[in-house]
Amino acid sequence: MRANRVPVRALVHHDDERAAALRVLDGVEVVVGDLTRGADVVDALSGCHRAYFGMSVSPLYLEAATTVAAAIQEGDGLDLLVSMSQMTVSQMSLTSDAESRQQRLHWLSEHVLDWSGAPVVHVRPTVFMENPLFARVAATSAQCDSTIRLPFGSARTSPVVAADVAEVIAHLLLASTAPPRHRAGSTN
């Protein structure tokens, strides 16, 4: 984003060294706030045309997504919201029960954002290569017998590099026209 000289506003939860590192970057405005507090989200989105919603694993994930949806409805009109979700969401339903609590929160959050009428695109990557699980487990098995073995049983996964996902998100946010909205039931 910054390489294209697009101003960026970052809503951070803690005013710490990570926020300080953002502040020294040219074109980055840092706002301290909480994704579950409406006033903070409205302030952060004020004047923005496109936004990214992503949050670490948290029991407040659904509340944050709902707050963002409400802030978009109340705001000046967002052209696009790119929401980070999970690949497993495409395989879930209201009655499925094999997923984790966090996966369920992502599934519900996608529905809330869709129902809100927000112009949203959900990005659903698989597990990230940077996950420590891959570094430790895969490295150990590769050293042992030149294979990569992971503790997923017969399940399949296709890990992605976080920078590649970030590039896709940046492309979506920088595109001259908003991509078509996500429709329930489609996969990304």
C-alpha positions, 0 to 999 in steps of 0.5 A: 500500500505504502509503495503505491503512496496510498495513505494508510490508517492502522487501528492498533489495540496497544500503543507499544513498540509495534505501534511505534514501528508503524508511526515511523513509516511514511504515510501511516497514521496510527490510531489506538483503539478497540475493535469492540468499541463502536466509537473507536471503529467509527473514528478509525474508518472515518474518511476511509474508502476501503478497509481491511478487517483482521484480528488474532484469535480471540473470544471477542472476534464475533463482537469485533466483526459485528461492531465493524459491520455496524460502524460501516452502516453508520459511516460515510460509505465504504467501497470495500471491506476485505475480511480475513477469514479461514479456509475451513469456513467454506466447509461449515454449516449452521449444524456442523460441529467438527470445527473449533470455537474460533472457526465457528466465530469466523463462520458467524462473522462472515454471515454478520458482515454479509447480512450487514450489507457491507461491501465485503470480500472474505479472504480464506487462506489455509494455515500459514507457513510461518506457523511454528508447527511447520518449522518445528515438526516439518524440520524434524521429520525432514532431518529424520527421513527426508520427508515432511510429516505433519500431525494432520492424519489423513487430512490435506492442507496447502500452507501459504506464505503470509506475504502472498496473502498480504499481496492479494489483500493489497491488490484487492484494496488498491484495485480501481474498482471493487471486486464482486461481493462475496456470496454465501456458499461460494468459496474463495 
